[in-house]
Amino acid sequence: MSETHDHSHDHSHGHSHDHPTHTHDGKPIQEDPLPSLEAQILEASVRELLIEKGVISSDDVRRAIDQVESRTPALGAKIVARAWDDPEFKEKLMSDSDEALMAFGIDMRPTELCVVENTDEVHNMVVCTLCSCYPRPVLGIPPAWYKRRDYRSRAVREPRAVLREFGTDIPEQKQVRVHDSNADLRYLVLPQRPDGTDGWDQEKLARLVTRDAMIGVSDVLAPADIDD
């Protein structure tokens, strides 16, 4: 069994090593509580001060909020569904994702997006060990657990244990590759297309794709789990 921890876009140049077995006696990965009242008061105070000083306007704030809220994992699901259904698009997505994403009106600059594909031999998962770098233009706001220190540290040390806590049990014969995002590079997992979806259109395929599947901590939904 081996797990690979990638830091680079060119995966053939990433380093790999066998991770020793770790035990974990802490709590499973879970959502953090909502921001404290102090944090909310601080945010409001800073925002109001910047508006008062003319650094930003109320319209700037509203536009920024609208832009953030418009980005959801549903967009990433559409990208995955098209890659499943369109071999030419998939080839472009894997080789030059930034150009491929232009078809969806997504501009990743100044960062770069690397798409990694799950196969029968390899399962990929994504983490940011230093902070919470995340492909927001594709997936929106990261889940709270993605930013937790225990996920960020344990994902690279004991990825199979972390995956099991998400209900994802990877066979021993399948390699787990952990991709470490950074300020310049983001990752998106292209899950495997489920069996039994031949003839499905892209809209229906997209309904199978979850946010967690595109981070790599879970599988896509089974075809039987969605309504016709």
HELIX and SHEET records of a PDB file:
HELIX    1   1 HIS A   11  HIS A   13  5                                   3    
HELIX    2   2 LEU A   37  GLU A   52  1                                  16    
HELIX    3   3 SER A   58  SER A   70  1                                  13    
HELIX    4   4 PRO A   73  ASP A   85  1                                  13    
HELIX    5   5 PRO A   87  SER A   95  1                                   9    
HELIX    6   6 SER A   97  LEU A  101  1                                   5    
HELIX    7   7 MET A  102  PHE A  104  5                                   3    
HELIX    8   8 ARG A  136  LEU A  139  1                                   4    
HELIX    9   9 ALA A  144  LYS A  147  1                                   4    
HELIX   10  10 ARG A  149  ARG A  157  1                                   9    
HELIX   11  11 PRO A  159  GLU A  165  1                                   7    
HELIX   12  12 GLN A  202  ALA A  206  1                                   5    
HELIX   13  13 ARG A  211  ILE A  215  1                                   5    
HELIX   14  14 PRO A  223  ASP A  225  5                                   3    
SHEET    1   A 4 SER A  16  HIS A  17  0                                        
SHEET    2   A 4 GLU A   3  ASP A   6 -1                                        
SHEET    3   A 4 GLN A 175  ASP A 180  1                                        
SHEET    4   A 4 VAL A 122  VAL A 127  1                                        
SHEET    1   B 2 GLU A 112  GLU A 117  0                                        
SHEET    2   B 2 LEU A 185  LEU A 190  1                                        
END                                                                             
